Amino acid sequence: MADTLVDDYDIVDVLHELVSQCVLLFDVAAAGIVMSDQRGGLQMPASSTEQAGMLELYQIQTDEGPCLDCVRSGEPVLVADLDASTARWPMFVARARKEGFAAVHAIPMRLRQETIGALNLFGREPGPMREQDIRAARALADTATIGILQERAIHRADLLTEQLQGALIKRVTIEQAKGVLAQAGKVDMDQAFQALRSYGRHRSTRLSDVARQLNGEIRPQSILTDHISRG
């Protein structure tokens, strides 16, 4: 989160770090982020797993789900048991249950009256999220929001739009790199992403830069071998 306080930071890395830390810190199976593109639409810039990412995109496509309600209301939407919410979100619940999720907790990314997105936490088992975990998740979401909307946004009203658009372009590059690694190493997309991210982190190189350099300056086998050697 401190990375957002400098002039030159990678929003993709920040958002991926946020979802990754949420999975490590809280009793959840996956996490994802939905953000407003400031043109009336929503986008999915980061997720901890392919399943979570696809579920976020499904909500956007069907215009239905707790994460969307959270963005629109600016309030947490805590769903301890998805089966009890079938009438409210029939398509989303069916898809989420098919993916193996039983609970969803959506935390707004909000600063004062402005909500720019939602941090969404997916659980495999039904049950409420602990109150202290909700407070911690809100603190992380608030910190990320402050970083994104910090002082520079006052001077450039289009900053958030540009940041998000840049994040989406980088995400396409990262998705392409994951595909290359998955094919080269005969691994799934989540494993490919972990290899890509690990390679960059241990060399203090941005995730998007590693993805862009793949098959050019960096060979797929170098990334895969590096990840295997680190266990």
C-alpha positions as CSV (number, residue, x, y, z in Angstrom):
1,M,0.0,0.0,0.0
2,A,2.9,2.3,0.7
3,D,3.9,2.0,-3.0
4,T,1.0,4.2,-3.9
5,L,2.5,7.2,-2.0
6,V,5.3,7.7,-4.6
7,D,4.9,9.3,-8.0
8,D,5.7,6.2,-10.0
9,Y,3.9,3.1,-8.9
10,D,2.2,0.2,-10.7
11,I,-1.5,0.0,-9.9
12,V,-1.6,-3.6,-11.2
13,D,1.0,-4.7,-8.6
14,V,-0.8,-2.8,-5.8
15,L,-4.2,-4.4,-6.6
16,H,-2.8,-7.9,-7.0
17,E,-0.9,-7.4,-3.7
18,L,-4.2,-6.4,-2.0
19,V,-6.1,-9.5,-3.2
20,S,-3.2,-11.8,-2.4
21,Q,-2.8,-10.5,1.1
22,C,-6.5,-10.8,1.8
23,V,-6.4,-14.5,1.0
24,L,-3.4,-14.9,3.3
25,L,-4.9,-12.9,6.1
26,F,-8.5,-13.9,6.2
27,D,-10.4,-17.2,6.1
28,V,-11.3,-16.9,2.4
29,A,-10.5,-19.0,-0.6
30,A,-10.2,-16.2,-3.2
31,A,-10.4,-12.4,-3.6
32,G,-11.1,-10.0,-6.5
33,I,-11.6,-6.4,-7.2
34,V,-14.3,-4.6,-9.3
35,M,-13.7,-1.0,-10.1
36,S,-15.6,1.8,-11.8
37,D,-14.1,3.1,-15.0
38,Q,-15.7,6.5,-14.4
39,R,-17.7,6.2,-17.6
40,G,-20.6,4.4,-16.0
41,G,-19.1,0.9,-16.4
42,L,-17.3,-1.6,-14.2
43,Q,-14.1,-3.5,-14.8
44,M,-12.2,-6.3,-13.1
45,P,-8.5,-5.2,-12.7
46,A,-7.3,-7.9,-10.3
47,S,-8.2,-11.3,-8.8
48,S,-6.3,-13.9,-6.7
49,T,-7.5,-16.9,-8.9
50,E,-8.9,-17.4,-12.4
51,Q,-12.2,-18.6,-10.8
52,A,-12.6,-15.4,-8.8
53,G,-11.8,-13.3,-11.9
54,M,-14.3,-15.1,-14.0
55,L,-17.0,-14.7,-11.4
56,E,-16.3,-11.0,-11.1
57,L,-16.6,-10.7,-14.9
58,Y,-19.8,-12.7,-14.8
59,Q,-21.3,-10.2,-12.4
60,I,-20.4,-7.3,-14.7
61,Q,-21.8,-9.1,-17.7
62,T,-25.1,-10.1,-16.1
63,D,-25.4,-6.9,-14.1
64,E,-26.1,-8.9,-10.9
65,G,-24.3,-9.8,-7.7
66,P,-23.2,-8.6,-4.3
67,C,-20.1,-7.0,-5.6
68,L,-22.0,-4.7,-7.9
69,D,-24.5,-3.9,-5.2
70,C,-21.6,-2.9,-2.9
71,V,-20.1,-0.6,-5.5
72,R,-23.5,1.1,-6.1
73,S,-24.5,1.5,-2.5
74,G,-21.0,2.2,-1.1
75,E,-21.8,-0.1,1.8
76,P,-20.5,-3.6,2.7
77,V,-22.6,-6.5,1.3
78,L,-22.0,-9.5,3.5
79,V,-23.4,-12.8,2.4
80,A,-22.8,-15.6,4.8
81,D,-24.8,-18.2,2.9
82,L,-25.3,-17.8,-0.9
83,D,-28.0,-20.4,-1.0
84,A,-30.2,-18.0,1.1
85,S,-29.8,-15.3,-1.6
86,T,-30.9,-17.2,-4.6
87,A,-34.0,-15.0,-5.1
88,R,-31.9,-11.8,-4.9
89,W,-29.2,-12.9,-7.4
90,P,-30.4,-16.0,-9.1
91,M,-27.8,-16.1,-11.9
92,F,-24.9,-15.1,-9.7
93,V,-25.7,-17.6,-7.0
94,A,-25.9,-20.4,-9.5
95,R,-22.6,-19.5,-11.1
96,A,-20.8,-19.0,-7.7
97,R,-22.1,-22.3,-6.4
98,K,-20.9,-24.0,-9.6
99,E,-17.5,-22.6,-8.9
100,G,-17.5,-24.0,-5.4
101,F,-18.1,-20.8,-3.4
102,A,-20.7,-20.7,-0.6
103,A,-20.2,-17.2,0.8
104,V,-19.2,-13.7,-0.5
105,H,-18.3,-10.6,1.4
106,A,-18.0,-7.4,-0.6
107,I,-16.1,-4.4,1.0
108,P,-16.4,-1.0,-0.6
109,M,-13.3,0.9,-1.8
110,R,-14.6,4.2,-0.7
111,L,-13.2,7.6,0.4
112,R,-15.8,9.9,2.0
113,Q,-18.7,9.9,-0.5
114,E,-16.8,8.5,-3.5
115,T,-16.9,4.8,-4.1
116,I,-14.5,3.6,-6.8
117,G,-14.9,-0.1,-6.5
118,A,-15.3,-3.1,-4.2
119,L,-12.9,-5.7,-2.6
120,N,-14.6,-9.0,-2.8
121,L,-13.8,-12.0,-0.6
122,F,-15.1,-15.5,-1.6
123,G,-15.4,-18.4,0.8
124,R,-15.8,-22.2,0.2
125,E,-17.9,-22.7,3.3
126,P,-21.0,-20.8,4.4
127,G,-20.6,-18.7,7.5
128,P,-20.2,-15.1,8.6
129,M,-16.9,-13.3,8.4
130,R,-15.4,-12.4,11.8
131,E,-16.0,-8.8,12.8
132,Q,-12.3,-8.1,13.3
133,D,-11.6,-9.5,9.8
134,I,-14.2,-7.2,8.3
135,R,-12.6,-4.2,10.0
136,A,-9.2,-5.3,8.8
137,A,-10.5,-5.8,5.2
138,R,-12.1,-2.4,5.3
139,A,-8.9,-0.8,6.5
140,L,-7.0,-2.4,3.6
141,A,-9.6,-1.4,1.1
142,D,-9.6,2.2,2.5
143,T,-5.8,2.4,2.3
144,A,-5.8,1.3,-1.3
145,T,-8.5,3.8,-2.1
146,I,-6.6,6.6,-0.5
147,G,-3.5,5.7,-2.4
148,I,-5.4,5.7,-5.7
149,L,-7.2,8.9,-5.1
150,Q,-4.4,10.8,-3.4
151,E,-3.3,14.3,-3.9
152,R,-2.5,13.9,-7.6
153,A,-6.1,13.2,-8.4
154,I,-7.0,16.7,-7.3
155,H,-4.8,18.2,-10.0
156,R,-5.9,15.7,-12.7
157,A,-9.5,14.8,-12.7
158,D,-9.0,12.1,-15.3
159,L,-6.2,10.3,-13.3
160,L,-8.4,7.4,-12.0
161,T,-9.7,6.8,-15.5
162,E,-6.2,6.8,-16.9
163,Q,-4.9,4.5,-14.1
164,L,-7.7,2.0,-14.6
165,Q,-7.3,2.0,-18.3
166,G,-3.6,1.5,-17.9
167,A,-4.3,-1.3,-15.5
168,L,-6.7,-3.0,-17.9
169,I,-4.1,-2.8,-20.8
170,K,-1.5,-4.3,-18.5
171,R,-3.9,-7.0,-17.4
172,V,-4.3,-8.1,-21.0
173,T,-0.5,-8.3,-21.3
174,I,-0.3,-10.3,-18.1
175,E,-3.1,-12.7,-19.2
176,Q,-1.2,-13.3,-22.5
177,A,2.0,-14.0,-20.6
178,K,0.2,-16.4,-18.3
179,G,-1.1,-18.3,-21.3
180,V,2.4,-18.5,-22.8
181,L,3.8,-19.8,-19.5
182,A,0.9,-22.3,-19.0
183,Q,1.5,-23.7,-22.4
184,A,5.3,-23.8,-22.1
185,G,5.3,-25.4,-18.7
186,K,2.1,-27.5,-19.0
187,V,0.8,-25.8,-15.8
188,D,-2.6,-24.2,-15.0
189,M,-3.1,-20.4,-15.3
190,D,-2.9,-19.8,-11.5
191,Q,0.5,-21.6,-11.4
192,A,1.7,-19.6,-14.4
193,F,0.7,-16.4,-12.6
194,Q,2.5,-17.3,-9.4
195,A,5.6,-18.1,-11.5
196,L,5.4,-14.7,-13.3
197,R,4.8,-12.8,-10.1
198,S,7.6,-14.6,-8.2
199,Y,10.1,-13.9,-10.9
200,G,9.3,-10.2,-10.8
201,R,9.3,-9.8,-7.1
202,H,12.7,-11.5,-6.6
203,R,14.2,-9.1,-9.1
204,S,12.3,-6.0,-8.0
205,T,10.7,-5.8,-11.5
206,R,7.1,-4.9,-12.1
207,L,4.7,-7.6,-12.9
208,S,3.6,-5.9,-16.1
209,D,7.2,-5.4,-17.2
210,V,8.1,-9.1,-16.8
211,A,4.9,-9.9,-18.8
212,R,5.8,-7.5,-21.5
213,Q,9.4,-8.8,-21.8
214,L,8.3,-12.5,-22.0
215,N,9.4,-14.1,-25.2
216,G,11.7,-11.2,-25.9
217,E,14.3,-10.4,-23.3
218,I,13.0,-13.1,-21.0
219,R,12.4,-16.7,-22.0
220,P,9.4,-18.7,-20.6
221,Q,11.7,-21.4,-19.3
222,S,13.7,-18.9,-17.3
223,I,10.6,-17.9,-15.3
224,L,9.4,-21.5,-14.9
225,T,12.8,-22.8,-13.8
226,D,13.2,-19.9,-11.4
227,H,9.9,-20.6,-9.8
228,I,10.6,-24.3,-9.4
229,S,14.0,-23.7,-7.8
230,R,12.4,-21.4,-5.2
231,G,9.8,-24.1,-4.3
